[in-house]
């Protein structure tokens, strides 16, 4: 029988003499990845199987740097440090510029030293003249480790010396810079020095929102409003990009607007927000009435209120404007919110989980005290205040001490201004910002305006972005518009902040200002048997060194997403993206580039393209940096990350596609190594992904293929055997390959088998792909093999089969080898 598929004449692919060995290594990598992805929740043993499988490929191609990284990644996932160090040693040998692997190897060597003194001496050697050939970022991290070790010994002087050296070697070493800031803050009372160190952290990571946030708060606390607003805007942009705003950030934003744009804009914004909320509630309630629905589940618009913190802001903004109507309305809303929250806390059924009755009572008292404070602040509803205080005191006699913060305000509103000031001075634990505001108002009433202004401005230092601080600053400036809110310290900090270059601002808003991402998919046309590599280049465009990593300014985590431009009749409806971690460097200097040549055909997409090799395909690769999942469950670049797409690549159909089954079987059985590769790809595509949907699979041709594959296996060279075992499907997936599986198992029964080249690789592949019974004598034989890795792999395979965990040998359909996202796709034979 003939199998003829329409296409152009066959041609050679130009593969080299080592083509079979290279192809075997690649198929083994596919096998390792497929088996790992078949596990619902991979265990350390699954990663250990992956490690040993990848080691088989490494024995065939020991100089493959990308493969060595895969081996190291699998070793890391096993949790076995000895395996990881051995794998890392190979990475460093093949890529001396991989500073991450280099450091891991050095640290492991130092850790083997028996005493602290020996370890410190080793650090000193690497940080002295003997280590000058190491890149500074590696030495910086060694200095940081040494500093931490010295701190554990109580050597503060040595700790500081090493920490300073770590920062001098690499200012982008964020861990070192942050540790220096923490240490300096705890040991030295020097606000200028602390702020300088905060700026050092900023240069170490210019896109960390918390860094901008802390700098903004320092500036605003000292009245440096312009610079503070600059860095607060940066923090806002970065927090919003990351989708993780601090809980108080919304009210703090309003507070800053209150202080820089005036209270009217804040009052109007909050009134408008409340109006919209109540209007929407009214529309929903009206619709329910028209549909004759019960109204129990529909909130009365009059009961719709802002968050408590926003109502406090609304009260103070209106108070600053003398808007009595809004003050009273907002106070009423605040009262209702406090009453409602108290009722929720009093009931065990509605109380938040984890709250005890005592904790709930304490919170209720705190809320009621704060409510009285706002009433007194607005000089409103004094009778209600007195009644609530009397009720609280009667209900809980011990509450009197908690009511102490209200004393200055009560005296202030009773016209006892001197007594109010004296009471603030007597308050235990300090008056706090609200007590200081009461003092300022009392001074104002006494006509001591200058003192009042200074006290009010000083009260804003406690929490510069609170509603209270916004009101106090506004009131102080209303009393004396010529007063200077910025302190002497603030002027120093403002000067330092103004010196921060504008490229930092640019980085916060546009990643293209500090890095460049390029992708090159290679020749526009390629043979399906050619390894498919995509080259990715990531470059630092900033004028300062930038850290590299999944949580650093230059995000090293990439998603390579394939897109097919043609052939809607594909065997599978989609291709699967590959995740790549370019964690090979700690930093990139200005204009420096990481370049990685990534094999993109070793995962599920490579298998799918191989199975579709009887047709032409046009593929593009889109690279998404720091990728996240969007609202529509699609991938998109992460915050301040880039995306780029390659030019289309035409993968031409397999040159052997026009051969008859008889001709292809001859190539498989007795052809050259190059012809074997093409023949196996043809046979596998027809067996597993027969592309002609209008006709049944050519059973006779498939049987010819199966016999030819079996015959070639029995007479093949060791590298060819390794390739066949990794590339040919198991008989569970294609029943006609039963004899092939038997022949593979029979090879291991030959008493001279283990004396042949690559015997360990071949034996391991037979166990991985052809053994389905945990009681197989081949497993028992392999557990006693002279090669430790084969013996350990055999034990792991036996356990996995006993536990009925997924594996390629037992897979009944090729789709079982694909990740879950693909298993639901349409298509198949």
Secondary structure as the mmCIF struct_conf table of DSSP 4:
data_model
#
loop_
_struct_conf.conf_type_id
_struct_conf.id
_struct_conf.beg_label_comp_id
_struct_conf.beg_label_asym_id
_struct_conf.beg_label_seq_id
_struct_conf.end_label_comp_id
_struct_conf.end_label_asym_id
_struct_conf.end_label_seq_id
HELX_LH_PP_P HELX_LH_PP_P1 UNK A 8 UNK A 10
TURN_TY1_P TURN_TY1_P1 UNK A 17 UNK A 18
HELX_RH_AL_P HELX_RH_AL_P1 UNK A 19 UNK A 37
TURN_TY1_P TURN_TY1_P2 UNK A 38 UNK A 38
BEND BEND1 UNK A 40 UNK A 41
HELX_RH_AL_P HELX_RH_AL_P2 UNK A 44 UNK A 60
TURN_TY1_P TURN_TY1_P3 UNK A 62 UNK A 63
HELX_RH_AL_P HELX_RH_AL_P3 UNK A 65 UNK A 78
TURN_TY1_P TURN_TY1_P4 UNK A 79 UNK A 79
HELX_RH_AL_P HELX_RH_AL_P4 UNK A 81 UNK A 94
TURN_TY1_P TURN_TY1_P5 UNK A 96 UNK A 97
HELX_RH_AL_P HELX_RH_AL_P5 UNK A 99 UNK A 111
TURN_TY1_P TURN_TY1_P6 UNK A 112 UNK A 112
BEND BEND2 UNK A 113 UNK A 115
HELX_RH_AL_P HELX_RH_AL_P6 UNK A 116 UNK A 127
BEND BEND3 UNK A 128 UNK A 128
HELX_RH_3T_P HELX_RH_3T_P1 UNK A 129 UNK A 131
TURN_TY1_P TURN_TY1_P7 UNK A 132 UNK A 133
BEND BEND4 UNK A 134 UNK A 134
HELX_RH_AL_P HELX_RH_AL_P7 UNK A 136 UNK A 152
TURN_TY1_P TURN_TY1_P8 UNK A 153 UNK A 154
HELX_RH_AL_P HELX_RH_AL_P8 UNK A 156 UNK A 169
TURN_TY1_P TURN_TY1_P9 UNK A 171 UNK A 172
HELX_RH_AL_P HELX_RH_AL_P9 UNK A 174 UNK A 187
HELX_RH_AL_P HELX_RH_AL_P10 UNK A 191 UNK A 204
TURN_TY1_P TURN_TY1_P10 UNK A 206 UNK A 207
HELX_RH_AL_P HELX_RH_AL_P11 UNK A 209 UNK A 221
TURN_TY1_P TURN_TY1_P11 UNK A 222 UNK A 223
HELX_RH_AL_P HELX_RH_AL_P12 UNK A 225 UNK A 242
TURN_TY1_P TURN_TY1_P12 UNK A 243 UNK A 243
TURN_TY1_P TURN_TY1_P13 UNK A 247 UNK A 248
HELX_RH_AL_P HELX_RH_AL_P13 UNK A 249 UNK A 261
HELX_RH_AL_P HELX_RH_AL_P14 UNK A 263 UNK A 290
TURN_TY1_P TURN_TY1_P14 UNK A 291 UNK A 292
BEND BEND5 UNK A 295 UNK A 295
TURN_TY1_P TURN_TY1_P15 UNK A 296 UNK A 297
BEND BEND6 UNK A 298 UNK A 298
HELX_RH_3T_P HELX_RH_3T_P2 UNK A 301 UNK A 303
HELX_RH_AL_P HELX_RH_AL_P15 UNK A 308 UNK A 321
TURN_TY1_P TURN_TY1_P16 UNK A 322 UNK A 322
HELX_RH_AL_P HELX_RH_AL_P16 UNK A 324 UNK A 346
BEND BEND7 UNK A 347 UNK A 347
TURN_TY1_P TURN_TY1_P17 UNK A 348 UNK A 350
BEND BEND8 UNK A 351 UNK A 351
HELX_LH_PP_P HELX_LH_PP_P2 UNK A 352 UNK A 352
TURN_TY1_P TURN_TY1_P18 UNK A 353 UNK A 354
HELX_RH_AL_P HELX_RH_AL_P17 UNK A 357 UNK A 377
TURN_TY1_P TURN_TY1_P19 UNK A 378 UNK A 379
HELX_RH_AL_P HELX_RH_AL_P18 UNK A 382 UNK A 395
HELX_RH_3T_P HELX_RH_3T_P3 UNK A 397 UNK A 406
HELX_RH_AL_P HELX_RH_AL_P19 UNK A 407 UNK A 413
TURN_TY1_P TURN_TY1_P20 UNK A 414 UNK A 415
HELX_RH_AL_P HELX_RH_AL_P20 UNK A 417 UNK A 426
TURN_TY1_P TURN_TY1_P21 UNK A 428 UNK A 429
HELX_RH_AL_P HELX_RH_AL_P21 UNK A 432 UNK A 445
TURN_TY1_P TURN_TY1_P22 UNK A 446 UNK A 447
HELX_RH_AL_P HELX_RH_AL_P22 UNK A 449 UNK A 459
TURN_TY1_P TURN_TY1_P23 UNK A 460 UNK A 461
BEND BEND9 UNK A 462 UNK A 462
TURN_TY1_P TURN_TY1_P24 UNK A 464 UNK A 465
BEND BEND10 UNK A 466 UNK A 466
HELX_RH_AL_P HELX_RH_AL_P23 UNK A 467 UNK A 479
TURN_TY1_P TURN_TY1_P25 UNK A 481 UNK A 482
BEND BEND11 UNK A 486 UNK A 486
HELX_RH_AL_P HELX_RH_AL_P24 UNK A 488 UNK A 498
TURN_TY1_P TURN_TY1_P26 UNK A 499 UNK A 499
BEND BEND12 UNK A 500 UNK A 500
HELX_RH_AL_P HELX_RH_AL_P25 UNK A 502 UNK A 509
HELX_RH_3T_P HELX_RH_3T_P4 UNK A 511 UNK A 513
TURN_TY1_P TURN_TY1_P27 UNK A 514 UNK A 514
STRN STRN1 UNK A 515 UNK A 520
BEND BEND13 UNK A 524 UNK A 524
STRN STRN2 UNK A 525 UNK A 527
TURN_TY1_P TURN_TY1_P28 UNK A 528 UNK A 529
BEND BEND14 UNK A 530 UNK A 530
STRN STRN3 UNK A 533 UNK A 540
BEND BEND15 UNK A 542 UNK A 544
STRN STRN4 UNK A 546 UNK A 549
TURN_TY1_P TURN_TY1_P29 UNK A 550 UNK A 551
BEND BEND16 UNK A 552 UNK A 553
STRN STRN5 UNK A 554 UNK A 555
STRN STRN6 UNK A 557 UNK A 564
BEND BEND17 UNK A 566 UNK A 566
TURN_TY1_P TURN_TY1_P30 UNK A 568 UNK A 569
BEND BEND18 UNK A 571 UNK A 571
STRN STRN7 UNK A 572 UNK A 572
BEND BEND19 UNK A 573 UNK A 573
STRN STRN8 UNK A 578 UNK A 581
TURN_TY1_P TURN_TY1_P31 UNK A 583 UNK A 584
BEND BEND20 UNK A 586 UNK A 586
STRN STRN9 UNK A 587 UNK A 588
TURN_TY1_P TURN_TY1_P32 UNK A 590 UNK A 591
STRN STRN10 UNK A 593 UNK A 599
BEND BEND21 UNK A 601 UNK A 603
HELX_RH_AL_P HELX_RH_AL_P26 UNK A 604 UNK A 611
TURN_TY1_P TURN_TY1_P33 UNK A 612 UNK A 614
BEND BEND22 UNK A 615 UNK A 615
STRN STRN11 UNK A 617 UNK A 625
TURN_TY1_P TURN_TY1_P34 UNK A 626 UNK A 626
STRN STRN12 UNK A 628 UNK A 629
TURN_TY1_P TURN_TY1_P35 UNK A 631 UNK A 632
BEND BEND23 UNK A 633 UNK A 633
STRN STRN13 UNK A 635 UNK A 636
TURN_TY1_P TURN_TY1_P36 UNK A 639 UNK A 640
STRN STRN14 UNK A 643 UNK A 645
HELX_LH_PP_P HELX_LH_PP_P3 UNK A 646 UNK A 648
STRN STRN15 UNK A 649 UNK A 652
HELX_LH_PP_P HELX_LH_PP_P4 UNK A 653 UNK A 654
HELX_RH_3T_P HELX_RH_3T_P5 UNK A 655 UNK A 658
BEND BEND24 UNK A 659 UNK A 659
HELX_RH_AL_P HELX_RH_AL_P27 UNK A 661 UNK A 670
HELX_RH_AL_P HELX_RH_AL_P28 UNK A 673 UNK A 688
TURN_TY1_P TURN_TY1_P37 UNK A 693 UNK A 694
BEND BEND25 UNK A 695 UNK A 695
HELX_RH_AL_P HELX_RH_AL_P29 UNK A 699 UNK A 715
HELX_RH_AL_P HELX_RH_AL_P30 UNK A 718 UNK A 727
BEND BEND26 UNK A 728 UNK A 728
HELX_LH_PP_P HELX_LH_PP_P5 UNK A 729 UNK A 730
TURN_TY1_P TURN_TY1_P38 UNK A 731 UNK A 733
HELX_RH_3T_P HELX_RH_3T_P6 UNK A 735 UNK A 737
HELX_RH_AL_P HELX_RH_AL_P31 UNK A 738 UNK A 747
TURN_TY1_P TURN_TY1_P39 UNK A 748 UNK A 749
BEND BEND27 UNK A 750 UNK A 750
TURN_TY1_P TURN_TY1_P40 UNK A 751 UNK A 752
HELX_RH_3T_P HELX_RH_3T_P7 UNK A 753 UNK A 755
BEND BEND28 UNK A 756 UNK A 756
TURN_TY1_P TURN_TY1_P41 UNK A 757 UNK A 758
HELX_RH_AL_P HELX_RH_AL_P32 UNK A 759 UNK A 770
TURN_TY1_P TURN_TY1_P42 UNK A 774 UNK A 775
HELX_RH_AL_P HELX_RH_AL_P33 UNK A 777 UNK A 783
TURN_TY1_P TURN_TY1_P43 UNK A 784 UNK A 784
BEND BEND29 UNK A 786 UNK A 787
HELX_RH_AL_P HELX_RH_AL_P34 UNK A 788 UNK A 802
TURN_TY1_P TURN_TY1_P44 UNK A 803 UNK A 804
HELX_RH_3T_P HELX_RH_3T_P8 UNK A 808 UNK A 810
BEND BEND30 UNK A 812 UNK A 813
HELX_RH_3T_P HELX_RH_3T_P9 UNK A 814 UNK A 817
BEND BEND31 UNK A 818 UNK A 818
HELX_RH_AL_P HELX_RH_AL_P35 UNK A 820 UNK A 823
TURN_TY1_P TURN_TY1_P45 UNK A 824 UNK A 824
BEND BEND32 UNK A 825 UNK A 826
STRN STRN16 UNK A 827 UNK A 827
#
